Amino acid sequence: MTSGTYEPLPTSSTSPTYPPLPGPPYRIRHHKTQITPVLILKYAAGVCGCLVLFHYVLIGAFPNSAYTRYTTSSRNRYGVGSGYDGHTGYASAAASAQDVLDRIDPSAGQPGTYFRDSFPLRTMVAIWELAEKEVKARGLDTCNGQLGRELVDAYHSSQLGYCVPPGDSLTTFVPDPIRNGSHTSHVSAENTAEGKDMGTSIFCSPVHRAEFSKWWPYPAAPCVSKNLRTIPNAQSERTFGAAGCEITEEGIKLNNEMGRERFLGTDTVGVAQENDQCKERIERTLLIIGRQDQWNPFHVAEDLITTLVSVFIAVQTAPALIESRVQLVFVEGFGMDQNHFTPLWDRMGAWAPRRLSLDPWAEGTCLTNAIHSVGAGASLLSAMGVGTSYSCASTITWAAAHYYRHLFGLLPPSLSLPANLLESYHANERPRRPINVLWLSRAKLDDYAQKHNDWSNWRDVRHILNEPELIQKFKSELSDLCRDPTNSADFGQTGCIYEDATEIPENWSFTSPETLRENDPLPIRFMSLDPTVHALENQIHYVGHSTILVSSHGGALGLSLFLPPGDGTLIELQVENVAGNYHFEHMAKECGHNYEVLHINREVDVDQVWASLRKWIGNVAKSG
């Protein structure tokens, strides 16, 4: 056998023959009796037989011995011997397990909870409809739907066939049926007799073609495709191949309109006829995510909301995709090593997301159906300009908050409240519930940056010099608030009770209205949270159960996406250098929250901030 070649293994049904082992032959010394496995088994069986016989002789000769008592009691203890009932044993074990569950602190949550949304498109659409009803019930201003369904309709009204097989319709996208719903399927000539079945189709929806959405600041064109070929080992992980389709005249115009913005058109190349066969098909709907931020919560919130926009446009183009199982695909080096938000994305789709930087496409892989999310420089949170203040509610951002909260078990009140409280909720009356005040801190992040040569002027101008004093002010004033009987105007005759959730964090999640009896004092809790030292699940847990969120301007305020939509209050502290930046006001108004901005110095006026917090606590208490 020459170097670089190999001999095929035998294929006959007879036993294969193997070449001799490498190395010199071994010499075996012959004795009168050769030790073999059979001989060893014979001796072992004889020894065991003797031990069993000796066991029974010992029990018969000494019936009252300690050995006999131990042997018989062990058999009974482990259910062996006369009178053993397997069902009784299982029932006893189940009763013991229930006893353990009964003694577990309810604040620990439901043991063994695991969640993954296998059909995220269906869930997103259903939650969007709920969001629209909630926004309408509250009478909120949607600015004529500029950030809602009307925007999606405008996108969709401009749908065009970007690349279609010759003779196909330019207006109707028909997704490929999922043949078997499995991970992948290998393709052969027999099951693709119609060559047309394997042709690529790409439909895109540009934002600037409709009069309603011409105001959008950047060109954008989310796309839906079927039978895309992957191009492995290319310079860009997001390059795809189109086989058997031609770019249309409208597609050529769209390419020019998009300019330097990346979308599926600029990432698609033709596939030569000799390479247009699929060796393997991924039998599921793929949601391909382009730009991703891995650590800044605000930019992550933008990505999460943009993903919903792309999905809503895609399911208008191809409604059949709603009932398909989905997998996310990340491009542009989106890995796991330094990504703080992996636990969130991993809950979307029937399979764990595919990260092309770690698990690239194989040659000849075809994507049955794919949705191509676009992050083209602007999101719903910044589309109207970060320097422009507005108060438009967005049913899409509202739905995004509901959807991503539900991935962590935080259901909308309309789905989780008991019937007796749901009636008042639908009547737009907020049920009485505890008030949780959460301070998002930058202290540990700033300290780390200073010690690891990561300090910058932008960090420096936002660094609060007296944060410990501010936190202590919150604690002392909240404690005094509930001891003062003159506050009955806000809290009623029951008054309030202060709880430091920094010391008793498990109380934080007790925010459900049904946990409060009519004569119970209203709990007011305070918690200081530094996202730098908490896992994402903890961050979402605390923000998701907050009533009032307070923090200085910074990326961590992007976590306000997880406040309960239409039922939260955001107080943002801004130093002079960031005045006029409306990122977080946009997020708050789009989700229907109360919002106030306080202009501060780096040496914070703690009385000023407390006065604002006290006002909002009173407002929330009265509204409940």
Buried (B, 14 or more C-beta within 10 A) or exposed (E): EEEEEEEEEEEEEEEEEEEEEEEEEEEEEEEEEEEEEEEEEEEEEEEEEEEEEEEEEBBEEEEEEEEBEEEEEEEEEEEEEEEEEEEEEEEEEEEEEEEEEEEEEEEEEEEEEEEEBBBBBBBBBBBBEBBBEBBEBEEBEBBEBBBBBBBBBBBBBBBBBBBBBEEBEBEEBEBBEBEEEEEBBEBEEEEBEEEEEBBBBBBBBBBBBBEBBEEBEBBBBBBBBBBBBBBBEBEEBBBBBBBBBEBBEBBEEBBEBBEEBBBBBBBBEBBEEEEBBBEBBBBBBBBBBBBBBBEBBBBBBBBBBBBBBBBBBBBBBBEBBBEBBBBBBBBBEBEEEEBBBBBBBBBBBBBBBBBBEEEBBEEBBBBBBBBBBBBBBBBBBBBBEBEEEBEBBBBBBBBBBBBBBBBBBBEBBBEBBEEEBBEBBBEEEBBBBBBBBBBBBBBEBBEEBEEEEEBEEEBEEBBBEBBEEBBEBBBEBBBEBBEEEEBEEBBBEBBBBBBBBBEEBEBBBBBBBEEBEEEEBBBBBBBBBBBBEBEBEEBBBBBBBBBBBBBBBBBBBBBBBBBBBBBBBBBBBBBEBBEEBBBBBBBBBBBBBBBBBBEBEBEBEBEEBBEBBBEBBBBBBEEB
